[in-house]
Amino acid sequence: MRKRMIGLSVLLLFILGSAVGFLYYNEGIGDKEGTTNDKGNETYDVVVIGGEPEGVAAAVSAARNGAKTLLVESRESLGGLFTYGMLNYLDIPQGEDGGSVSKGIFQEWHQLVGGGNAFDVTEAKAAFQKLVEEEENLNLLTSTEVTDSVVERQRVSAATLKNENDKFDVQAKIFIDATQDADFAAMSGAPYFLGGEDIGIKDRKMSVTLMIHLKNVNWEKVKETASTEKFGPATVTDQVAWGFGDLLREYNPIEENTRLRGLNIAKIDDEYFINALQIFGVDGLDEQSKQEGIERGKRETKHILSFLQQEFPGFEDAEIASFPSELYVRETRHIKAEYQLPMSDVWTNKDHWDSIALGAYPVDIQAQTPEDYGRVVAAPIQYAIPLRSIIPKEIDGLLVVGRSAGFSSLAAGSARVVPTGMAVGEGAGVVAKVAIEEEITLREMSQKETLIKEVRGRLKQQGAYVDHFELDYPYKGEWYDQSIQTLLDHGLIFGKYTNDLRVDELATWNDFIEIVSGIMERVNPVVKEQQSDTMNRINSEISNKKDNEIQRDDIASVLADLYLTEEENKKWQSLIEKGIITDELGKRIQQNREIRLKELYSIGASVIAHVERVQHDE
C-alpha cells in the first residue's frame, strides 16, 4: 500500500505540474535558462538531446553539479522507450554482491515508481518530470525537434531547434546525445557503424518488439498454468512473470516475419504488459519501416490474444487495453568511440581506470530472423564502462549515452539496458561539468587521471556505484584464455547463462565448421566468396557425420583447402610454416588425434590472427 501511495503522489504532482509545465515549457525558453547572446540565441553549459531515461539522468546530473543545463525532447513528455514504448519490465543489472550496480539517479527514479521489477507507465512519466522540475539549473523543452548541428573545427558548438513557436539556435560548451539512435551525434559527423558491421554482419537487425497491453487477465489462473508447465517452465510473482518458452513452438503467427517467444509479463493493477512479440526486418532508422512494423504488430497482437483466450488458462476474458505508439528497437547505430568496449571486457569482468558506471546484465543478442533463436553470449559478474566509450572519435564537445554509445555490437547486448544507460548518463553529466570547470576538451580530459578521480569522487558522493574492483573470470590464466576472448569478440562462441564453454569436451565436425564458416563471414569475406564451392563440397561430404568427433588432420585438410594453394603440401606442418597455426599450438598438437574444444578454439583464434595479418599487409 505504501508503494502505491507514493506512486499516486508522484502522479498527482505530474498532473499538477503538467498543466503549468505545458504552458511554461512550450512557450519557448523560460527564466531558468542560459544567457542570450547578441543574435538572440541561447547559451548553456550543457545541452542534453533526448528525453529518454538516459537523457534525464544526464541532465539532472549536470544540473546538480552546477551546470546551466537544457534538456530537449521531441515528444510531449519524458521517458521515451519506457513510456512511449511501454517497456515497463525492468532488466536491473546485479553485480558481485547480488545487488543492483545501477544506483544514483536511476535508483532515485526507481524508488519513485515503487522499487519493483515493473512500473506504471504514467507514474514513470511523472517521476521523470519530478526529477527534472526539482533542479533549478535545468530547463526542459518538449515537442522540440533538433534540425541541425553546428560544428566548428570538429567541435559541436550549437544545435538548431524547432518547435511550434519558433526556430532558433542554442549554444553550449558541451552537448550530450541521449537519443536512442545517436541521431545528434550522427548529424554532427561522428563516425558510427550499423548493427553487426564491426563483426562483418552489417545487415544484422535484431528483432524489434511491439509491447502487448492487455486487461482483464486472471492472474491466479496464470499462476496455476505456470505450475502445470503447460507452456514450459515459468515463474509468476505478484507483479511479474517470465518463462512459458514452449509458446515459441505452440503459436503460429499469421503475419510474415513475426513470432511469439516466451512471455515476460508486467502486472500493474489490472493492466498487463507483455514483452514477447518479435517483429523481423524492421529498419530502426526508417520511420516508414517502423510504422509498418507497428501496424504488423497490431494485427499480430489481435491474433495472439485470440490464441491466448483459447489456449492459455487465465486469458479467457482478456482484452486489448491499448497499443504503444512506438516500437522497442534494440539496435541501430553504434558510435565509434575513443575506446570501443569489446565483448572480451564484459567476459573478463574488466575494470577501467576511467570507469564512470558499471554494467552487469547478461549479453542478450536477440533473434534476427524467424529461423534464428538468438543467443546469450555470456553472463558477466560486472564490468566497468569507461569515459572513453562515450567520447566519439573525430568530434569534440559531445558525449553519447544510451544503447548507441561506444560499445561493440556484442558488448551492447549487455550495456544497452536502460538502468546501465542511466548510470552512464549520470556519469556523463558530471564529466561535462568537470570539463567545463577545467576549460579542457573531453578528449584531453579522458587522459587526465586526476580529473577522472574528481569525476569518480563526485559520482560516489551523489550515490552512484563506481567502486574499483578485481574479479576472476572463466578460464582465467589458462593457455587458451586469450583464444577464447578472441572468439568471443567475433561472436563465434557462446557461454550462455552459465559461461560454460565445455572446453574439455571433444570437438565435432559441426563445432569446427561453425567456427570456420564464422571466420570467413566475419573476418575474411573475400575467402568466403572465393571458396563458396569448397565450403559447399565440405558441407556435403560431412552431412552424415556432423556430430562425429574431428581429428587434427581433418582440420588441417579443410584449412589447407581454404588457405593454401593447390601446389602447397596440405598437411598440419604446412599450416605452421605458413603462420596459419602458431608454433605453440603446433607443439601442443604434434600427433594426429581427436581435438578438444579448447584446442579448437585456439585453432580458430590462430586462423583469425593469420587472416588479420594478411589483410593488414595488403
C-alpha positions in Angstrom: 0.0 0.0 0.0 2.8 2.4 0.9 4.5 2.0 -2.5 1.2 2.6 -4.3 0.5 5.8 -2.2 4.0 7.0 -3.2 3.1 6.3 -6.9 -0.2 8.2 -6.6 1.6 11.2 -5.0 4.0 11.3 -7.9 1.2 11.0 -10.3 -0.7 13.9 -8.7 2.4 16.0 -8.9 2.7 15.1 -12.6 -0.9 16.2 -13.3 -0.5 19.5 -11.5 2.9 20.1 -12.9 1.9 19.2 -16.5 -0.7 22.0 -16.6 1.9 24.6 -15.7 4.7 22.7 -17.5 2.8 22.6 -20.8 2.4 26.4 -20.8 5.9 27.1 -19.4 8.0 24.6 -21.4 6.3 25.0 -24.8 6.2 28.8 -24.9 9.9 28.9 -25.7 12.7 29.4 -23.3 11.9 30.4 -19.8 13.5 32.3 -17.0 15.6 29.4 -15.7 17.6 29.3 -18.9 21.0 30.3 -20.1 22.1 33.7 -21.2 21.1 35.2 -24.6 23.9 36.3 -27.0 23.8 39.2 -29.3 22.0 37.2 -32.0 19.2 36.3 -29.7 20.4 32.7 -29.4 20.6 30.9 -26.1 23.8 29.8 -24.4 24.1 26.9 -21.9 26.9 25.0 -20.2 25.3 21.7 -21.2 22.6 20.7 -23.6 21.2 17.2 -23.5 19.4 16.0 -26.6 16.8 13.3 -25.9 14.4 12.8 -23.0 15.0 9.1 -22.8 15.7 7.9 -19.3 19.4 8.2 -20.0 18.9 11.8 -21.0 17.0 12.6 -17.9 19.8 11.1 -15.8 22.5 13.1 -17.7 20.6 16.4 -17.5 19.8 16.1 -13.8 23.4 15.1 -13.1 24.8 18.0 -14.9 22.4 20.4 -13.3 23.1 19.1 -9.8 26.8 19.8 -10.4 26.1 23.4 -11.1 25.9 23.4 -14.9 23.2 25.5 -16.6 21.5 22.8 -18.5 18.9 22.4 -21.2 17.1 19.1 -21.9 15.5 18.9 -25.3 12.8 16.3 -26.1 10.9 15.8 -29.4 7.9 14.1 -27.8 5.4 15.8 -25.5 6.8 14.2 -22.3 9.7 12.3 -20.9 10.6 8.6 -20.7 11.0 7.5 -24.3 11.2 3.8 -24.5 9.9 3.3 -21.0 6.8 5.4 -21.5 6.0 5.6 -25.3 7.2 2.1 -25.9 5.6 0.8 -22.7 8.7 -1.2 -21.8 7.9 -1.3 -18.1 9.6 -4.6 -17.1 13.0 -3.7 -15.7 16.2 -5.5 -16.5 18.3 -4.5 -13.5 21.9 -5.5 -13.7 23.1 -7.2 -10.5 26.8 -7.3 -9.6 29.2 -9.3 -7.4 27.2 -8.8 -4.2 23.9 -9.7 -5.8 22.6 -6.1 -5.7 22.0 -3.6 -8.4 25.0 -1.8 -9.9 22.8 0.9 -11.2 22.4 3.3 -8.3 22.4 7.1 -8.1 19.8 8.8 -10.2 18.4 5.5 -11.6 17.8 4.4 -8.0 16.0 7.7 -7.2 13.7 7.2 -10.1 13.2 3.6 -9.4 12.1 4.3 -5.8 9.6 6.9 -7.1 7.9 4.2 -9.2 7.8 1.7 -6.4 11.1 0.0 -6.5 9.9 -3.2 -8.1 10.6 -5.2 -11.3 7.8 -3.4 -13.1 6.3 0.1 -13.0 3.2 2.0 -14.1 3.9 4.0 -17.3 2.0 7.1 -16.2 3.8 7.1 -12.9 7.1 6.7 -14.7 6.4 9.9 -16.8 5.6 11.7 -13.6 8.8 10.5 -11.9 11.0 11.7 -14.7 9.2 15.0 -14.8 9.6 15.4 -11.0 13.4 14.8 -11.2 13.7 17.5 -13.9 11.5 20.0 -12.2 13.3 19.9 -8.9 16.6 21.1 -10.5 16.7 24.9 -10.6 19.7 24.7 -13.1 17.7 22.6 -15.5 15.2 23.7 -18.1 13.1 21.4 -20.3 11.9 21.9 -23.9 9.4 19.3 -25.1 7.8 19.0 -28.5 11.0 20.4 -29.9 13.0 18.9 -32.8 16.7 19.2 -33.4 17.1 20.1 -37.1 20.8 20.8 -37.4 24.1 20.6 -35.6 26.7 23.4 -35.9 30.2 22.0 -35.9 33.2 24.3 -36.0 36.7 22.9 -36.2 35.5 19.4 -35.4 33.7 20.7 -32.3 29.9 20.9 -31.8 29.1 24.5 -30.8 25.4 24.8 -31.3 22.2 23.0 -32.2 19.3 24.3 -34.2 15.9 23.7 -32.6 12.4 24.0 -33.9 9.0 23.8 -32.3 5.6 25.2 -33.0 6.6 28.6 -31.7 10.0 29.3 -33.2 13.2 28.1 -34.9 16.3 29.0 -33.0 19.9 28.0 -32.1 21.1 27.0 -28.7 24.8 27.1 -27.9 26.6 25.1 -25.3 30.0 24.2 -24.1 29.2 20.5 -24.1 26.4 18.5 -25.7 25.2 15.1 -24.6 23.3 12.9 -27.1 20.8 10.7 -25.3 18.7 9.8 -28.3 18.1 6.1 -28.9 19.9 6.1 -32.2 22.6 8.7 -31.5 20.8 10.9 -34.0 22.5 14.1 -32.9 26.0 12.6 -33.0 25.4 11.2 -36.5 24.1 14.7 -37.5 27.3 16.2 -36.1 29.5 13.9 -38.2 30.5 11.4 -35.6 31.6 8.1 -37.2 29.5 5.0 -36.5 28.7 1.5 -37.7 25.4 -0.2 -38.1 24.2 -3.4 -36.5 26.9 -6.1 -36.5 29.1 -4.4 -39.0 32.0 -4.5 -36.6 32.0 -8.3 -36.8 31.2 -8.5 -40.5 27.4 -8.7 -40.5 26.2 -5.2 -41.2 22.8 -6.3 -42.3 22.1 -7.9 -39.0 19.0 -6.4 -37.4 17.8 -7.8 -34.1 14.0 -8.2 -33.9 12.0 -5.3 -32.7 9.1 -5.6 -30.3 5.6 -4.1 -30.0 4.6 -4.4 -26.4 1.2 -6.1 -25.8 -1.0 -4.2 -23.4 -4.0 -6.2 -22.0 -6.6 -6.0 -19.3 -8.9 -8.5 -17.6 -6.4 -11.2 -17.1 -7.0 -13.7 -14.3 -3.6 -13.7 -12.6 -4.3 -16.5 -10.2 -5.1 -18.8 -13.1 -1.9 -17.7 -14.8 0.0 -18.9 -11.7 -1.9 -22.2 -11.9 -1.0 -22.6 -15.6 2.7 -21.9 -14.8 2.6 -24.6 -12.1 1.4 -27.2 -14.7 4.2 -26.2 -17.1 1.7 -26.3 -20.0 3.9 -24.0 -22.0 7.2 -24.9 -20.3 8.8 -23.7 -17.0 7.7 -20.3 -15.8 7.8 -18.1 -12.7 4.9 -15.9 -11.6 5.1 -13.5 -8.8 2.6 -10.9 -7.6 4.0 -8.3 -10.1 5.8 -10.1 -12.9 6.0 -13.4 -14.8 8.6 -14.9 -17.1 9.0 -18.2 -19.0 6.4 -20.1 -21.0 9.1 -20.8 -23.6 7.1 -23.5 -25.4 4.9 -20.9 -26.8 7.6 -20.4 -29.4 6.6 -23.8 -30.9 2.9 -23.8 -30.0 1.9 -20.5 -31.5 1.7 -20.0 -35.3 1.8 -16.3 -36.4 -0.3 -15.0 -39.2 1.9 -12.0 -40.1 5.0 -12.7 -42.1 8.2 -12.1 -40.2 6.7 -12.2 -36.8 7.0 -14.7 -33.9 5.9 -15.1 -30.3 8.6 -16.1 -27.9 8.2 -16.9 -24.2 6.3 -14.2 -22.2 7.8 -11.5 -19.9 4.7 -10.0 -18.2 4.5 -6.9 -16.0 1.3 -6.7 -13.9 0.2 -3.2 -12.9 -3.2 -3.4 -11.1 -5.5 -4.8 -13.9 -3.1 -3.9 -16.7 -0.7 -6.4 -18.2 2.3 -5.5 -20.4 3.8 -8.4 -22.3 7.2 -8.4 -24.0 7.1 -11.4 -26.3 6.2 -10.3 -29.9 9.2 -10.4 -32.2 8.9 -8.5 -35.5 11.7 -9.0 -38.0 13.0 -7.0 -40.9 12.3 -3.5 -39.4 14.9 -0.8 -40.1 15.0 1.2 -36.8 16.3 4.3 -38.7 13.5 4.4 -41.1 10.2 5.9 -39.9 8.1 4.3 -42.6 9.6 0.9 -41.8 8.9 1.4 -38.1 5.4 2.4 -38.7 4.8 -0.6 -40.9 6.3 -2.7 -38.1 3.8 -1.2 -35.7 0.8 -2.0 -37.9 2.1 -5.5 -38.4 2.5 -5.8 -34.7 -1.1 -4.6 -34.0 -2.5 -7.2 -36.4 -0.5 -10.0 -34.9 -1.4 -8.9 -31.3 -5.0 -9.5 -32.1 -4.2 -13.0 -33.3 -2.1 -13.6 -30.2 -4.9 -12.5 -28.0 -7.3 -14.9 -29.7 -4.8 -17.8 -29.2 -4.3 -16.9 -25.5 -8.0 -16.7 -24.9 -8.5 -20.2 -26.3 -5.3 -22.0 -25.1 -3.9 -20.2 -22.1 -5.9 -20.5 -18.8 -6.1 -17.1 -17.2 -6.5 -15.2 -20.5 -10.1 -16.2 -21.3 -11.6 -12.8 -20.7 -8.5 -10.7 -21.7 -8.9 -7.7 -23.9 -6.5 -5.3 -25.6 -6.2 -2.2 -23.4 -4.2 -0.1 -25.9 -1.3 -0.2 -28.3 2.1 1.5 -27.8 2.9 4.4 -30.1 6.5 3.3 -30.5 8.4 0.0 -31.1 11.1 -1.3 -28.8 14.1 -1.1 -31.2 17.1 -2.9 -29.8 19.9 -1.9 -32.2 20.7 0.6 -34.9 23.9 2.7 -34.8 26.9 2.2 -32.7 29.1 5.3 -32.3 32.8 4.8 -32.9 34.4 5.9 -29.7 37.8 6.5 -28.2 37.5 3.1 -26.7 35.1 0.7 -28.2 34.1 -1.5 -25.3 34.7 -5.1 -26.5 32.9 -8.3 -25.7 36.0 -9.6 -24.0 35.9 -6.8 -21.4 32.4 -8.0 -20.5 33.5 -11.6 -20.3 36.6 -10.9 -18.2 34.6 -8.6 -15.7 37.1 -5.9 -16.5 37.5 -2.7 -14.5 38.9 0.5 -16.1 40.8 3.3 -14.5 38.4 5.8 -16.1 35.2 4.0 -15.2 32.1 6.1 -14.9 29.5 3.4 -14.5 29.1 -0.4 -14.2 27.2 -2.9 -16.2 26.3 -6.5 -15.3 23.4 -7.7 -17.4 23.8 -10.9 -19.5 24.8 -10.4 -23.1 21.5 -10.9 -24.8 21.6 -10.9 -28.6 18.0 -11.2 -29.8 16.9 -13.2 -32.9 17.4 -11.7 -36.3 15.1 -13.9 -38.4 12.2 -16.2 -37.6 14.6 -19.2 -38.1 17.1 -17.8 -35.5 16.5 -18.0 -31.8 19.0 -15.5 -30.5 22.0 -16.1 -28.3 23.1 -15.3 -24.7 26.8 -14.8 -25.3 27.8 -14.7 -21.6 26.7 -13.6 -18.2 29.2 -11.3 -16.6 29.5 -10.6 -12.9 30.1 -6.9 -13.5 32.3 -4.8 -15.7 33.3 -1.1 -16.0 32.2 1.3 -18.7 35.0 3.8 -19.3 34.6 7.5 -20.1 36.4 6.9 -23.4 33.5 4.8 -24.5 31.2 7.8 -24.6 33.5 10.2 -26.4 33.0 9.8 -30.2 36.0 9.8 -32.5 36.7 12.9 -34.6 34.1 15.2 -33.0 34.6 17.1 -29.7 32.3 18.9 -27.4 30.0 15.8 -27.5 29.2 12.8 -25.3 27.0 9.9 -26.3 25.0 7.9 -23.8 22.4 5.1 -24.2 22.4 1.9 -26.3 24.2 3.6 -29.3 27.3 4.6 -27.3 30.8 3.3 -27.9 30.2 -0.4 -27.4 30.9 -3.2 -29.8 27.7 -4.7 -31.2 28.2 -7.7 -28.9 29.0 -5.8 -25.7 25.9 -3.7 -26.4 23.8 -6.8 -25.9 24.5 -6.2 -22.2 25.3 -2.4 -22.0 22.1 -1.4 -23.8 19.7 -2.0 -20.9 18.3 1.2 -19.6 19.5 1.1 -15.9 23.0 0.8 -17.2 22.4 3.7 -19.6 21.0 5.9 -16.8 24.2 5.2 -14.8 26.3 6.2 -17.8 24.2 9.2 -18.3 24.7 10.3 -14.7 28.4 9.9 -15.3 28.3 12.0 -18.5 26.6 14.9 -16.6 29.5 15.0 -14.1 32.1 14.7 -16.8 30.6 17.6 -18.7 30.7 19.9 -15.7 34.3 19.0 -14.7 35.5 19.5 -18.3 33.8 23.0 -18.3 35.4 23.9 -15.0 38.8 22.9 -16.1 38.4 24.5 -19.6 39.6 21.3 -21.2 38.3 19.3 -24.1 36.6 16.0 -23.4 39.3 14.1 -25.3 42.0 15.8 -23.3 40.2 15.1 -20.1 39.9 11.4 -20.9 43.7 11.2 -20.5 43.9 13.1 -17.2 44.0 10.7 -14.2 43.5 13.5 -11.6 40.3 14.7 -13.4 38.9 11.2 -13.7 39.4 10.8 -10.0 37.5 14.0 -9.4 34.6 12.8 -11.6 34.5 9.4 -9.9 34.6 11.1 -6.5 31.6 13.3 -7.3 29.7 10.4 -8.7 30.3 8.4 -5.5 29.2 11.4 -3.4 25.9 11.6 -5.3 25.2 7.9 -4.8 26.5 6.3 -8.0 28.3 3.0 -7.8 31.7 3.3 -9.3 34.0 1.4 -6.9 37.0 -0.2 -8.4 37.1 -4.0 -8.3 39.1 -7.0 -9.3 37.3 -10.2 -10.3 38.2 -13.5 -11.8 36.5 -14.9 -14.9 36.1 -18.3 -16.6 39.3 -19.9 -17.7 41.5 -17.1 -16.5 45.2 -17.9 -16.9 44.6 -21.0 -19.0 46.8 -21.4 -22.0 43.7 -20.9 -24.2 42.4 -17.9 -22.3 43.2 -15.3 -25.0 41.9 -17.6 -27.8 38.5 -17.7 -26.0 38.5 -13.9 -25.8 39.3 -13.6 -29.5 36.4 -15.9 -30.5 34.0 -14.1 -28.1 35.0 -10.7 -29.6 33.9 -12.1 -33.0 30.7 -13.7 -31.8 31.9 -17.2 -32.7 31.3 -19.0 -29.3 28.7 -18.6 -26.6 28.8 -19.2 -22.9 25.1 -18.7 -22.3 24.0 -18.0 -18.7 26.5 -20.4 -17.2 29.6 -19.2 -19.1 30.4 -22.9 -19.8 32.3 -23.3 -23.0 32.8 -27.1 -22.5 36.5 -26.7 -23.1 37.4 -30.3 -22.2 34.8 -31.9 -24.4 35.8 -33.4 -27.7 35.1 -31.2 -30.7 32.8 -32.4 -33.5 32.8 -31.6 -37.2 29.9 -29.3 -36.6 31.8 -27.3 -34.0 34.7 -26.9 -36.4 32.6 -26.0 -39.4 30.6 -23.4 -37.4 33.8 -21.7 -36.4 35.4 -21.8 -39.8 32.3 -20.5 -41.5 32.0 -17.7 -38.9 35.6 -16.7 -39.5 35.1 -16.5 -43.3 31.9 -14.5 -42.9 33.1 -12.1 -40.2 36.8 -11.8 -40.7 37.6 -13.0 -44.2 34.6 -12.4 -46.6 36.8 -12.4 -49.7 37.8 -16.0 -48.9 34.2 -16.8 -48.2 33.2 -15.7 -51.7 36.2 -17.3 -53.4 35.8 -20.6 -51.5 32.0 -21.0 -51.6 32.2 -24.0 -53.8 34.8 -25.6 -51.5 32.6 -25.0 -48.4 29.6 -26.4 -50.2 31.6 -29.5 -51.0 32.8 -29.9 -47.5 29.4 -29.5 -46.0 28.1 -32.1 -48.4 30.8 -34.5 -47.5 30.2 -34.3 -43.8 26.4 -34.1 -43.8 26.2 -37.5 -42.2 29.0 -37.1 -39.7 28.5 -33.6 -38.3 28.2 -34.9 -34.8 31.3 -37.1 -35.2 34.4 -36.2 -33.4 37.0 -34.5 -35.5 40.8 -35.1 -35.7 43.7 -32.8 -36.2 44.4 -33.9 -39.8 40.8 -33.5 -40.7 41.1 -29.8 -39.6 44.4 -29.5 -41.5 42.8 -30.8 -44.7 40.0 -28.3 -44.6 42.2 -25.3 -43.6 44.6 -26.2 -46.3 41.8 -26.3 -48.9 40.8 -22.8 -47.8 44.1 -21.0 -47.2 46.8 -22.8 -49.1 47.4 -23.1 -52.9 47.0 -26.3 -54.7 50.7 -26.7 -55.1 51.4 -26.5 -51.3 51.6 -29.5 -49.1 48.2 -29.8 -47.4 49.4 -31.0 -44.0 49.4 -29.7 -40.5 53.1 -28.8 -40.7 52.4 -26.7 -43.8 49.9 -24.6 -41.8 52.5 -24.0 -39.2 55.1 -23.0 -41.7 52.7 -20.5 -43.3 51.8 -19.0 -39.9 48.2 -20.2 -40.1 48.8 -22.3 -37.0 51.1 -20.9 -34.3 54.3 -22.7 -33.3 53.0 -23.1 -29.8 49.8 -24.7 -30.9 51.8 -27.0 -33.2 53.8 -28.2 -30.3 50.7 -28.9 -28.3 49.1 -31.0 -31.1 52.0 -32.9 -32.5 50.2 -36.1 -33.4 47.0 -36.8 -35.3 44.3 -37.3 -32.7 40.9 -36.2 -31.6 40.7 -32.5 -30.7 39.2 -30.9 -27.6 37.2 -27.8 -27.8 39.8 -25.7 -26.0 42.2 -26.7 -28.8 39.7 -26.0 -31.5 39.1 -22.5 -30.0 42.9 -21.9 -30.2 43.0 -23.1 -33.8 40.2 -20.7 -34.6 41.9 -17.8 -32.9 45.2 -18.6 -34.7 43.4 -18.6 -38.1 41.9 -15.2 -37.2 45.3 -13.7 -36.3 46.7 -15.0 -39.6 43.9 -13.6 -41.7 44.1 -10.2 -39.9 47.9 -10.1 -40.5 47.4 -10.8 -44.2 44.7 -8.1 -44.5 46.9 -5.6 -42.7 49.9 -6.3 -45.0 47.7 -5.9 -48.1 
